[in-house]
Protein backbone atom coordinates (compact mmCIF):
# COMPACT_ATOMS: atom_id res chain seq x y z
CA UNK A 1 0.00 0.00 0.00
CA UNK A 2 2.85 2.35 0.86
CA UNK A 3 4.38 1.91 -2.56
CA UNK A 4 1.08 2.62 -4.28
CA UNK A 5 0.71 5.86 -2.35
CA UNK A 6 4.30 6.71 -3.26
CA UNK A 7 3.41 5.97 -6.89
CA UNK A 8 0.47 8.36 -6.81
CA UNK A 9 2.60 11.07 -5.16
CA UNK A 10 5.35 10.58 -7.77
CA UNK A 11 2.82 10.73 -10.59
CA UNK A 12 1.40 14.04 -9.35
CA UNK A 13 4.87 15.44 -8.61
CA UNK A 14 5.96 14.56 -12.13
CA UNK A 15 2.88 16.34 -13.50
CA UNK A 16 3.67 19.48 -11.51
CA UNK A 17 7.37 19.41 -12.35
CA UNK A 18 6.83 19.15 -16.09
CA UNK A 19 4.23 21.96 -16.22
CA UNK A 20 6.70 24.87 -16.61
CA UNK A 21 9.07 22.75 -18.71
CA UNK A 22 6.33 21.92 -21.21
CA UNK A 23 5.15 25.51 -21.42
CA UNK A 24 8.69 26.72 -22.11
CA UNK A 25 9.23 24.02 -24.71
CA UNK A 26 5.92 24.80 -26.43
CA UNK A 27 6.80 28.49 -26.62
CA UNK A 28 10.26 27.66 -27.95
CA UNK A 29 8.80 25.47 -30.69
CA UNK A 30 6.28 28.17 -31.61
CA UNK A 31 9.04 30.77 -31.86
CA UNK A 32 10.93 28.49 -34.23
CA UNK A 33 7.81 28.15 -36.35
CA UNK A 34 7.61 24.43 -35.65
CA UNK A 35 4.38 24.52 -33.74
CA UNK A 36 1.01 26.09 -34.38
CA UNK A 37 -0.92 28.05 -31.81
CA UNK A 38 -4.16 26.42 -30.69
CA UNK A 39 -6.82 26.92 -33.36
CA UNK A 40 -8.49 30.31 -33.06
CA UNK A 41 -11.97 28.92 -33.57
CA UNK A 42 -14.71 30.95 -31.98
CA UNK A 43 -17.51 29.34 -30.03
CA UNK A 44 -19.87 30.50 -32.73
CA UNK A 45 -18.19 28.10 -35.10
CA UNK A 46 -18.78 24.39 -34.92
CA UNK A 47 -17.66 23.26 -31.47
CA UNK A 48 -17.42 19.63 -32.52
CA UNK A 49 -14.90 20.56 -35.19
CA UNK A 50 -12.89 22.59 -32.72
CA UNK A 51 -12.78 19.64 -30.36
CA UNK A 52 -11.60 17.41 -33.18
CA UNK A 53 -9.07 20.04 -34.20
CA UNK A 54 -7.60 20.09 -30.73
CA UNK A 55 -6.44 16.53 -31.46
CA UNK A 56 -3.23 18.09 -32.71
CA UNK A 57 -1.95 15.49 -35.14
CA UNK A 58 -5.31 15.19 -36.78
CA UNK A 59 -5.43 18.82 -37.85
CA UNK A 60 -3.99 17.93 -41.23
CA UNK A 61 -6.49 15.15 -41.69
CA UNK A 62 -9.41 17.39 -40.66
CA UNK A 63 -8.14 20.01 -43.13
CA UNK A 64 -8.03 17.40 -45.89
CA UNK A 65 -11.55 16.22 -45.22
CA UNK A 66 -12.76 19.83 -45.07
CA UNK A 67 -11.01 20.56 -48.35
CA UNK A 68 -12.74 17.64 -50.07
CA UNK A 69 -16.08 18.80 -48.67
CA UNK A 70 -15.36 22.28 -50.06
CA UNK A 71 -14.58 20.67 -53.41
CA UNK A 72 -17.95 18.90 -53.54
CA UNK A 73 -19.72 22.09 -52.38
CA UNK A 74 -17.98 23.91 -55.24
CA UNK A 75 -19.34 21.32 -57.68
CA UNK A 76 -22.85 22.08 -56.33
CA UNK A 77 -22.20 25.86 -56.51
CA UNK A 78 -23.00 26.05 -52.79
CA UNK A 79 -20.77 29.05 -52.12
CA UNK A 80 -21.74 29.48 -48.49
CA UNK A 81 -20.66 25.91 -47.78
CA UNK A 82 -17.45 26.45 -49.78
CA UNK A 83 -16.57 29.50 -47.68
CA UNK A 84 -17.50 27.72 -44.45
CA UNK A 85 -15.43 24.60 -45.26
CA UNK A 86 -12.44 26.59 -46.49
CA UNK A 87 -12.56 28.72 -43.33
CA UNK A 88 -12.31 25.53 -41.29
CA UNK A 89 -9.49 24.26 -43.52
CA UNK A 90 -7.45 27.44 -43.16
CA UNK A 91 -8.02 27.40 -39.39
CA UNK A 92 -6.72 23.86 -39.21
CA UNK A 93 -3.59 24.51 -41.27
CA UNK A 94 -2.97 28.26 -41.22
CA UNK A 95 0.64 27.92 -42.34
CA UNK A 96 -0.23 26.13 -45.59
CA UNK A 97 -0.36 28.77 -48.37
CA UNK A 98 -2.20 26.60 -50.90
CA UNK A 99 -5.27 26.50 -48.66
CA UNK A 100 -5.45 30.30 -48.36
CA UNK A 101 -4.84 30.60 -52.09
CA UNK A 102 -7.62 28.15 -52.95
CA UNK A 103 -10.05 29.72 -50.45
CA UNK A 104 -9.50 33.18 -51.99
CA UNK A 105 -9.73 31.80 -55.54
CA UNK A 106 -13.09 30.15 -54.78
CA UNK A 107 -14.52 33.43 -53.51
CA UNK A 108 -12.90 36.06 -55.75
CA UNK A 109 -13.13 34.08 -58.98
CA UNK A 110 -15.59 31.15 -58.89
CA UNK A 111 -18.29 32.54 -56.60
CA UNK A 112 -17.99 36.12 -57.92
CA UNK A 113 -18.26 34.98 -61.56
CA UNK A 114 -21.17 32.67 -60.73
CA UNK A 115 -23.22 35.56 -59.34
CA UNK A 116 -22.13 37.86 -62.16
CA UNK A 117 -23.60 35.36 -64.66
CA UNK A 118 -26.76 34.59 -62.68
CA UNK A 119 -29.48 35.82 -65.04
CA UNK A 120 -32.16 35.49 -62.36
CA UNK A 121 -30.64 38.39 -60.42
CA UNK A 122 -31.06 42.07 -61.18
CA UNK A 123 -27.96 43.74 -62.59
CA UNK A 124 -27.40 45.79 -59.44
CA UNK A 125 -27.58 42.67 -57.26
CA UNK A 126 -25.24 40.81 -59.65
CA UNK A 127 -22.65 43.57 -59.32
CA UNK A 128 -23.10 43.79 -55.56
CA UNK A 129 -22.61 40.05 -55.07
CA UNK A 130 -19.67 40.07 -57.47
CA UNK A 131 -17.95 42.86 -55.53
CA UNK A 132 -18.75 41.25 -52.16
CA UNK A 133 -17.21 37.94 -53.12
CA UNK A 134 -14.14 39.57 -54.64
CA UNK A 135 -13.72 41.55 -51.42
CA UNK A 136 -14.11 38.31 -49.43
CA UNK A 137 -11.27 36.83 -51.51
CA UNK A 138 -9.08 39.82 -50.67
CA UNK A 139 -9.91 39.46 -46.97
CA UNK A 140 -8.95 35.78 -47.05
CA UNK A 141 -5.58 36.54 -48.65
CA UNK A 142 -4.89 39.34 -46.17
CA UNK A 143 -5.72 36.99 -43.30
CA UNK A 144 -3.38 34.41 -44.79
CA UNK A 145 -0.63 37.03 -45.04
CA UNK A 146 -0.89 37.56 -41.28
CA UNK A 147 0.23 33.93 -40.82
CA UNK A 148 2.56 33.87 -43.81
CA UNK A 149 3.95 37.39 -44.25
CA UNK A 150 5.49 38.06 -47.66
CA UNK A 151 4.48 34.65 -49.01
CA UNK A 152 5.02 34.86 -52.77
CA UNK A 153 2.05 32.69 -53.66
CA UNK A 154 -0.44 34.72 -51.65
CA UNK A 155 1.01 38.00 -52.90
CA UNK A 156 0.73 36.82 -56.51
CA UNK A 157 -2.94 35.93 -55.97
CA UNK A 158 -3.57 39.30 -54.30
CA UNK A 159 -1.92 41.04 -57.25
CA UNK A 160 -4.05 39.13 -59.75
CA UNK A 161 -7.25 39.98 -57.85
CA UNK A 162 -6.35 43.69 -57.86
CA UNK A 163 -5.40 43.42 -61.54
CA UNK A 164 -8.38 41.49 -62.88
CA UNK A 165 -11.24 41.42 -60.37
CA UNK A 166 -11.16 44.70 -58.45
CA UNK A 167 -8.93 46.84 -60.67
CA UNK A 168 -6.52 48.84 -58.58
CA UNK A 169 -3.18 49.17 -60.44
CA UNK A 170 -1.39 50.70 -57.46
CA UNK A 171 -2.22 47.82 -55.12
CA UNK A 172 -1.72 45.23 -57.87
CA UNK A 173 1.75 46.59 -58.67
CA UNK A 174 2.66 46.66 -54.98
CA UNK A 175 1.57 43.03 -54.53
CA UNK A 176 3.44 41.88 -57.65
CA UNK A 177 6.62 43.68 -56.59
CA UNK A 178 6.43 42.15 -53.11
CA UNK A 179 5.86 38.72 -54.65
CA UNK A 180 8.92 39.16 -56.87
CA UNK A 181 10.99 40.27 -53.89
CA UNK A 182 9.79 37.12 -52.09
CA UNK A 183 11.09 34.85 -54.85
CA UNK A 184 8.48 34.79 -57.62
CA UNK A 185 9.48 34.56 -61.26
CA UNK A 186 10.68 37.69 -63.11
CA UNK A 187 7.37 37.71 -64.91
CA UNK A 188 5.82 39.12 -61.73
CA UNK A 189 8.12 42.14 -61.82
CA UNK A 190 7.10 42.81 -65.42
CA UNK A 191 3.43 42.48 -64.47
CA UNK A 192 4.05 45.06 -61.73
CA UNK A 193 5.55 47.39 -64.36
CA UNK A 194 2.50 47.00 -66.66
CA UNK A 195 0.27 47.92 -63.70
CA UNK A 196 2.46 50.90 -62.83
CA UNK A 197 2.01 52.17 -66.40
CA UNK A 198 -1.74 52.18 -65.76
CA UNK A 199 -1.29 54.25 -62.58
CA UNK A 200 -0.01 57.10 -64.71
CA UNK A 201 1.74 59.40 -62.21
CA UNK A 202 5.37 60.33 -62.78
CA UNK A 203 6.89 58.28 -59.97
CA UNK A 204 5.08 55.12 -61.07
CA UNK A 205 5.99 55.76 -64.70
CA UNK A 206 9.67 56.17 -63.84
CA UNK A 207 9.63 52.96 -61.82
CA UNK A 208 7.87 51.11 -64.66
CA UNK A 209 10.34 52.49 -67.22
CA UNK A 210 13.30 51.41 -65.08
CA UNK A 211 11.96 47.85 -64.82
CA UNK A 212 10.94 47.39 -68.47
CA UNK A 213 14.10 49.03 -69.85
CA UNK A 214 16.21 46.73 -67.69
CA UNK A 215 14.54 43.69 -69.23
CA UNK A 216 14.66 45.13 -72.75
CA UNK A 217 18.39 45.75 -72.42
CA UNK A 218 18.91 42.07 -71.61
CA UNK A 219 18.13 41.30 -75.27
CA UNK A 220 16.25 38.23 -76.50
CA UNK A 221 13.49 37.20 -75.78
CA UNK A 222 12.53 40.46 -74.02
CA UNK A 223 13.18 42.64 -77.06
CA UNK A 224 10.50 40.65 -78.92
CA UNK A 225 7.84 40.90 -76.22
CA UNK A 226 4.98 43.05 -77.46
CA UNK A 227 3.89 44.17 -73.99
CA UNK A 228 7.38 45.47 -73.17
CA UNK A 229 7.69 47.30 -76.49
CA UNK A 230 4.20 48.79 -76.27
CA UNK A 231 4.56 50.07 -72.72
CA UNK A 232 8.11 51.31 -73.20
CA UNK A 233 6.95 53.46 -76.12
CA UNK A 234 4.10 54.84 -74.01
CA UNK A 235 6.52 55.62 -71.19
CA UNK A 236 9.08 57.22 -73.50
CA UNK A 237 6.48 59.73 -74.60
CA UNK A 238 5.16 60.23 -71.09
CA UNK A 239 8.62 60.78 -69.58
CA UNK A 240 10.04 62.71 -72.56
CA UNK A 241 12.93 60.32 -73.03
CA UNK A 242 15.57 61.78 -75.43
CA UNK A 243 15.31 60.33 -79.00
CA UNK A 244 18.80 58.78 -78.75
CA UNK A 245 17.72 56.63 -75.83
CA UNK A 246 14.39 55.53 -77.33
CA UNK A 247 13.54 52.14 -78.81
CA UNK A 248 14.08 51.67 -82.54
CA UNK A 249 10.87 51.69 -84.58
CA UNK A 250 8.99 48.41 -84.41
CA UNK A 251 9.66 46.04 -87.35
CA UNK A 252 6.70 45.03 -89.51
CA UNK A 253 4.79 42.07 -88.09
CA UNK A 254 5.85 38.65 -89.37
CA UNK A 255 2.61 36.94 -90.37
CA UNK A 256 4.28 33.64 -91.28
CA UNK A 257 4.84 32.66 -87.64
CA UNK A 258 1.96 30.48 -86.40
CA UNK A 259 0.06 31.83 -83.42
CA UNK A 260 0.84 30.29 -80.06
CA UNK A 261 -1.95 28.27 -78.48
CA UNK A 262 -3.88 29.97 -75.70
CA UNK A 263 -2.23 29.65 -72.33
CA UNK A 264 -4.20 28.76 -69.25
CA UNK A 265 -5.71 31.85 -67.71
CA UNK A 266 -5.24 30.60 -64.19
CA UNK A 267 -2.27 31.38 -62.03
CA UNK A 268 0.18 28.44 -62.33
CA UNK B 1 39.66 -47.85 -26.17
CA UNK B 2 39.36 -45.92 -23.02
CA UNK B 3 42.29 -44.25 -21.41
CA UNK B 4 43.45 -45.67 -18.08
CA UNK B 5 45.04 -42.45 -16.85
CA UNK B 6 43.75 -41.38 -13.47
CA UNK B 7 41.10 -38.63 -13.61
CA UNK B 8 41.72 -35.48 -11.68
CA UNK B 9 38.62 -34.25 -9.94
CA UNK B 10 37.81 -30.75 -11.16
CA UNK B 11 36.75 -28.21 -8.56
CA UNK B 12 32.98 -27.79 -8.32
CA UNK B 13 31.73 -24.88 -10.44
CA UNK B 14 31.02 -21.68 -8.54
CA UNK B 15 27.33 -20.90 -8.43
CA UNK B 16 26.69 -18.06 -10.87
CA UNK B 17 25.71 -14.86 -9.15
CA UNK B 18 22.23 -13.73 -10.11
CA UNK B 19 22.35 -10.26 -11.64
CA UNK B 20 19.83 -7.81 -10.25
CA UNK B 21 19.29 -6.44 -13.73
CA UNK B 22 19.93 -8.25 -17.00
CA UNK B 23 19.45 -6.70 -20.41
CA UNK B 24 19.42 -10.20 -21.88
CA UNK B 25 16.41 -11.15 -19.78
CA UNK B 26 14.63 -7.95 -20.77
CA UNK B 27 15.39 -8.62 -24.43
CA UNK B 28 14.07 -12.19 -24.15
CA UNK B 29 10.84 -10.88 -22.64
CA UNK B 30 10.61 -8.17 -25.29
CA UNK B 31 10.96 -10.59 -28.21
CA UNK B 32 8.48 -12.94 -26.56
CA UNK B 33 6.00 -10.06 -26.24
CA UNK B 34 6.46 -9.06 -29.87
CA UNK B 35 5.94 -12.69 -31.00
CA UNK B 36 2.88 -13.00 -28.79
CA UNK B 37 1.32 -9.88 -30.34
CA UNK B 38 2.19 -10.95 -33.87
CA UNK B 39 0.37 -14.24 -33.23
CA UNK B 40 -2.66 -12.19 -32.28
CA UNK B 41 -2.65 -10.77 -35.84
CA UNK B 42 -2.30 -7.32 -34.34
CA UNK B 43 -0.56 -5.90 -37.41
CA UNK B 44 -3.66 -6.05 -39.61
CA UNK B 45 -3.76 -2.25 -39.46
CA UNK B 46 -0.72 -2.20 -41.77
CA UNK B 47 -2.86 -3.50 -44.62
CA UNK B 48 -5.51 -0.88 -43.83
CA UNK B 49 -2.84 1.83 -43.88
CA UNK B 50 -1.56 0.70 -47.30
CA UNK B 51 -5.10 0.89 -48.67
CA UNK B 52 -5.53 4.40 -47.23
CA UNK B 53 -2.22 5.55 -48.74
CA UNK B 54 -3.05 4.15 -52.16
CA UNK B 55 -6.58 5.51 -52.02
CA UNK B 56 -5.32 8.94 -51.02
CA UNK B 57 -2.82 8.83 -53.87
CA UNK B 58 -5.03 7.82 -56.74
CA UNK B 59 -8.73 8.10 -55.96
CA UNK B 60 -9.19 11.73 -54.96
CA UNK B 61 -10.60 14.34 -57.36
CA UNK B 62 -8.09 15.88 -59.77
CA UNK B 63 -6.83 18.76 -57.66
CA UNK B 64 -3.72 20.82 -58.25
CA UNK B 65 -0.44 18.84 -57.97
CA UNK B 66 0.44 20.43 -54.62
CA UNK B 67 -2.98 19.67 -53.21
CA UNK B 68 -2.84 16.06 -54.42
CA UNK B 69 0.51 15.52 -52.67
CA UNK B 70 -0.68 17.30 -49.56
CA UNK B 71 -3.86 15.20 -49.41
CA UNK B 72 -1.81 12.04 -49.75
CA UNK B 73 0.51 13.09 -46.92
CA UNK B 74 -2.24 14.32 -44.63
CA UNK B 75 -4.37 11.20 -45.05
CA UNK B 76 -1.43 8.87 -44.64
CA UNK B 77 -0.04 10.68 -41.61
CA UNK B 78 -3.47 10.90 -40.03
CA UNK B 79 -4.15 7.20 -40.50
CA UNK B 80 -0.63 6.39 -39.30
CA UNK B 81 -1.17 8.38 -36.13
CA UNK B 82 -4.60 6.92 -35.42
CA UNK B 83 -3.42 3.38 -36.17
CA UNK B 84 -0.34 3.68 -33.95
CA UNK B 85 -2.32 5.06 -31.01
CA UNK B 86 -5.12 2.51 -31.34
CA UNK B 87 -2.50 -0.23 -31.58
CA UNK B 88 -0.57 1.13 -28.58
CA UNK B 89 -3.63 1.23 -26.38
CA UNK B 90 -5.34 -2.02 -27.36
CA UNK B 91 -2.23 -4.16 -27.60
CA UNK B 92 -0.73 -2.87 -24.34
CA UNK B 93 -4.03 -3.22 -22.50
CA UNK B 94 -4.12 -6.90 -23.51
CA UNK B 95 -0.59 -7.77 -22.38
CA UNK B 96 -0.97 -8.27 -18.61
CA UNK B 97 -4.45 -9.87 -18.67
CA UNK B 98 -3.32 -12.25 -21.43
CA UNK B 99 -0.26 -13.30 -19.41
CA UNK B 100 -2.47 -13.82 -16.36
CA UNK B 101 -4.97 -15.83 -18.39
CA UNK B 102 -2.27 -18.01 -19.98
CA UNK B 103 -0.47 -18.33 -16.61
CA UNK B 104 2.68 -17.13 -18.39
CA UNK B 105 3.06 -14.43 -15.79
CA UNK B 106 3.39 -16.97 -12.97
CA UNK B 107 5.92 -18.99 -14.96
CA UNK B 108 8.04 -15.92 -15.53
CA UNK B 109 7.81 -14.44 -12.05
CA UNK B 110 8.44 -17.79 -10.37
CA UNK B 111 11.92 -17.57 -11.87
CA UNK B 112 14.38 -15.01 -10.53
CA UNK B 113 12.99 -12.28 -12.77
CA UNK B 114 12.28 -9.00 -10.99
CA UNK B 115 8.93 -7.40 -11.73
CA UNK B 116 10.52 -4.29 -13.19
CA UNK B 117 12.34 -6.45 -15.76
CA UNK B 118 9.05 -8.05 -16.68
CA UNK B 119 7.47 -4.60 -17.17
CA UNK B 120 10.46 -3.36 -19.18
CA UNK B 121 10.31 -6.46 -21.35
CA UNK B 122 6.63 -5.85 -22.08
CA UNK B 123 7.29 -2.18 -22.88
CA UNK B 124 10.26 -2.82 -25.16
CA UNK B 125 8.38 -5.60 -26.95
CA UNK B 126 5.56 -3.20 -27.72
CA UNK B 127 7.94 -0.45 -28.80
CA UNK B 128 9.87 -2.86 -31.01
CA UNK B 129 6.71 -3.90 -32.81
CA UNK B 130 5.52 -0.31 -33.06
CA UNK B 131 8.84 0.82 -34.49
CA UNK B 132 8.91 -1.94 -37.11
CA UNK B 133 5.28 -1.26 -38.06
CA UNK B 134 5.87 2.46 -38.49
CA UNK B 135 9.08 1.83 -40.41
CA UNK B 136 7.14 -0.31 -42.88
CA UNK B 137 4.46 2.36 -43.16
CA UNK B 138 7.12 4.99 -43.77
CA UNK B 139 8.57 2.91 -46.58
CA UNK B 140 5.15 2.39 -48.19
CA UNK B 141 4.28 6.08 -47.91
CA UNK B 142 7.67 7.18 -49.27
CA UNK B 143 7.33 4.87 -52.25
CA UNK B 144 3.76 5.94 -53.07
CA UNK B 145 4.62 9.62 -52.56
CA UNK B 146 7.69 9.41 -54.80
CA UNK B 147 5.73 7.65 -57.56
CA UNK B 148 2.92 10.18 -57.34
CA UNK B 149 5.45 13.02 -57.42
CA UNK B 150 7.08 11.65 -60.58
CA UNK B 151 3.71 11.20 -62.32
CA UNK B 152 2.63 14.75 -61.46
CA UNK B 153 5.96 16.24 -62.48
CA UNK B 154 5.99 14.55 -65.88
CA UNK B 155 2.36 15.64 -66.38
CA UNK B 156 3.21 19.27 -65.61
CA UNK B 157 6.24 19.21 -67.91
CA UNK B 158 4.12 17.76 -70.72
CA UNK B 159 1.54 20.51 -70.20
CA UNK B 160 4.20 23.23 -70.32
CA UNK B 161 5.63 21.75 -73.50
CA UNK B 162 2.18 21.63 -75.07
CA UNK B 163 1.71 25.30 -74.21
CA UNK B 164 5.19 26.11 -75.60
CA UNK B 165 6.06 27.49 -72.18
CA UNK B 166 8.68 24.93 -71.16
CA UNK B 167 11.40 27.51 -70.54
CA UNK B 168 14.21 26.46 -68.17
CA UNK B 169 12.90 29.04 -65.69
CA UNK B 170 9.35 27.61 -65.75
CA UNK B 171 10.56 24.00 -65.60
CA UNK B 172 12.76 24.74 -62.58
CA UNK B 173 9.91 26.57 -60.91
CA UNK B 174 7.40 23.71 -61.42
CA UNK B 175 9.96 21.11 -60.32
CA UNK B 176 10.80 23.04 -57.14
CA UNK B 177 7.13 23.57 -56.34
CA UNK B 178 6.22 19.87 -56.69
CA UNK B 179 9.33 18.67 -54.87
CA UNK B 180 8.53 20.95 -51.95
CA UNK B 181 5.22 19.16 -51.46
CA UNK B 182 6.54 15.71 -52.32
CA UNK B 183 8.93 13.36 -50.55
CA UNK B 184 11.12 15.36 -48.16
CA UNK B 185 12.89 14.61 -44.90
CA UNK B 186 9.93 16.13 -43.05
CA UNK B 187 7.94 12.98 -43.87
CA UNK B 188 10.37 10.81 -41.89
CA UNK B 189 10.50 13.38 -39.10
CA UNK B 190 6.73 13.23 -38.80
CA UNK B 191 6.81 9.42 -38.67
CA UNK B 192 9.42 9.60 -35.91
CA UNK B 193 7.26 12.00 -33.88
CA UNK B 194 4.30 9.63 -34.36
CA UNK B 195 6.49 6.88 -32.89
CA UNK B 196 7.48 9.07 -29.92
CA UNK B 197 3.83 9.94 -29.32
CA UNK B 198 2.81 6.28 -29.46
CA UNK B 199 5.66 5.38 -27.07
CA UNK B 200 4.30 7.75 -24.44
CA UNK B 201 0.77 6.36 -24.94
CA UNK B 202 2.15 2.80 -24.60
CA UNK B 203 3.91 3.62 -21.31
CA UNK B 204 0.77 5.34 -20.02
CA UNK B 205 -1.43 2.35 -20.92
CA UNK B 206 1.01 -0.03 -19.27
CA UNK B 207 0.88 2.12 -16.13
CA UNK B 208 -2.93 2.02 -16.09
CA UNK B 209 -2.98 -1.73 -16.71
CA UNK B 210 -0.85 -2.34 -13.59
CA UNK B 211 -3.74 -1.33 -11.33
CA UNK B 212 -6.77 -1.78 -13.60
CA UNK B 213 -9.18 -4.56 -12.81
CA UNK B 214 -10.32 -5.21 -16.39
CA UNK B 215 -8.98 -4.77 -19.92
CA UNK B 216 -11.97 -2.61 -20.80
CA UNK B 217 -11.18 -0.21 -17.95
CA UNK B 218 -7.59 0.07 -19.17
CA UNK B 219 -8.66 0.81 -22.74
CA UNK B 220 -11.34 3.35 -21.82
CA UNK B 221 -9.11 5.18 -19.33
CA UNK B 222 -6.16 5.24 -21.72
CA UNK B 223 -8.31 6.58 -24.54
CA UNK B 224 -9.66 9.31 -22.24
CA UNK B 225 -6.14 10.28 -21.10
CA UNK B 226 -4.90 10.27 -24.69
CA UNK B 227 -7.71 12.48 -25.99
CA UNK B 228 -7.22 14.90 -23.10
CA UNK B 229 -3.47 14.73 -23.73
CA UNK B 230 -3.88 16.31 -27.16
CA UNK B 231 -5.59 19.29 -25.57
CA UNK B 232 -3.11 19.81 -22.74
CA UNK B 233 -1.49 22.81 -24.46
CA UNK B 234 -4.92 24.38 -24.62
CA UNK B 235 -5.52 23.56 -20.94
CA UNK B 236 -2.21 25.16 -19.95
CA UNK B 237 -3.21 28.33 -21.79
CA UNK B 238 -6.43 28.38 -19.78
CA UNK B 239 -4.43 28.17 -16.60
CA UNK B 240 -1.77 30.71 -17.52
CA UNK B 241 -3.97 33.32 -19.19
CA UNK B 242 -6.20 35.48 -17.08
CA UNK B 243 -9.09 35.28 -19.54
CA UNK B 244 -10.91 32.37 -17.97
CA UNK B 245 -12.87 31.70 -14.82
CA UNK B 246 -11.96 29.72 -11.74
CA UNK B 247 -13.73 26.55 -12.90
CA UNK B 248 -11.96 26.44 -16.28
CA UNK B 249 -8.62 27.12 -14.60
CA UNK B 250 -9.07 24.33 -12.06
CA UNK B 251 -10.13 21.79 -14.68
CA UNK B 252 -7.33 22.95 -16.95
CA UNK B 253 -4.68 22.68 -14.24
CA UNK B 254 -5.87 19.23 -13.20
CA UNK B 255 -5.85 17.89 -16.75
CA UNK B 256 -2.49 19.48 -17.54
CA UNK B 257 -0.99 17.76 -14.47
CA UNK B 258 -2.59 14.36 -15.03
CA UNK B 259 -2.33 13.97 -18.80
CA UNK B 260 0.78 13.81 -20.96
CA UNK B 261 1.16 16.68 -23.44
CA UNK B 262 0.85 14.63 -26.61
CA UNK B 263 0.35 17.75 -28.74
CA UNK B 264 4.04 18.52 -28.19
CA UNK B 265 4.93 15.97 -30.86
CA UNK B 266 2.81 17.53 -33.59
CA UNK B 267 5.24 19.75 -35.42
CA UNK B 268 4.31 22.15 -38.16
CA UNK B 269 6.41 20.96 -41.03
CA UNK B 270 5.00 23.28 -43.73
CA UNK B 271 7.29 26.07 -42.60
CA UNK B 272 10.49 24.09 -42.34
CA UNK B 273 12.56 24.58 -45.43
CA UNK B 274 15.60 22.60 -44.42
CA UNK B 275 13.75 20.13 -42.22
CA UNK B 276 13.39 20.09 -38.46
CA UNK B 277 16.65 20.94 -36.63
CA UNK B 278 18.30 17.90 -35.06
CA UNK B 279 18.40 19.71 -31.73
CA UNK B 280 14.58 19.88 -31.73
CA UNK B 281 14.31 16.20 -32.64
CA UNK B 282 16.71 15.39 -29.83
CA UNK B 283 14.66 17.50 -27.42
CA UNK B 284 11.45 15.73 -28.38
CA UNK B 285 13.08 12.31 -28.14
CA UNK B 286 14.41 13.16 -24.68
CA UNK B 287 11.01 14.50 -23.72
CA UNK B 288 9.34 11.22 -24.73
CA UNK B 289 12.01 9.20 -22.89
CA UNK B 290 11.40 11.30 -19.77
CA UNK B 291 7.70 10.40 -19.90
CA UNK B 292 8.37 6.72 -20.53
CA UNK B 293 10.90 6.56 -17.68
CA UNK B 294 8.62 8.36 -15.21
CA UNK B 295 5.62 6.21 -16.11
CA UNK B 296 7.68 3.04 -15.80
CA UNK B 297 8.86 4.00 -12.30
CA UNK B 298 5.26 4.61 -11.21
CA UNK B 299 4.14 1.40 -12.99
CA UNK B 300 6.70 -0.57 -11.02
CA UNK B 301 5.50 0.93 -7.73
CA UNK B 302 1.96 -0.18 -8.53
CA UNK B 303 2.90 -3.56 -10.00
CA UNK B 304 5.25 -4.56 -7.19
CA UNK B 305 2.32 -4.60 -4.75
CA UNK B 306 -0.15 -6.17 -7.14
CA UNK B 307 -1.51 -9.48 -5.84
CA UNK B 308 -1.30 -12.03 -8.62
Interface residues (C-beta under 8 A of the other chain):
Chain A: X1 X3 X4 X6 X7 X10 X11 X12 X14 X15 X16 X18 X19 X22 X23 X25 X26 X29 X32 X33 X34 X35 X36 X38 X54 X55 X56 X57 X58 X59 X60 X61 X63 X64 X67 X68 X71 X93 X95 X96 X98 X102 X185 X186 X260 X261 X263 X264 X268
Chain B: X60 X61 X63 X64 X66 X67 X70 X71 X73 X74 X75 X77 X78 X79 X81 X82 X162 X163 X164 X165 X169 X170 X173 X174 X194 X197 X211 X227 X230 X231 X232 X233 X234 X236 X237 X240 X256 X257 X258 X261 X262 X263 X264 X265 X266 X267 X268 X269 X270 X271 X272 X276 X277 X280 X283 X287 X290 X294 X297 X298 X301 X302 X304 X305
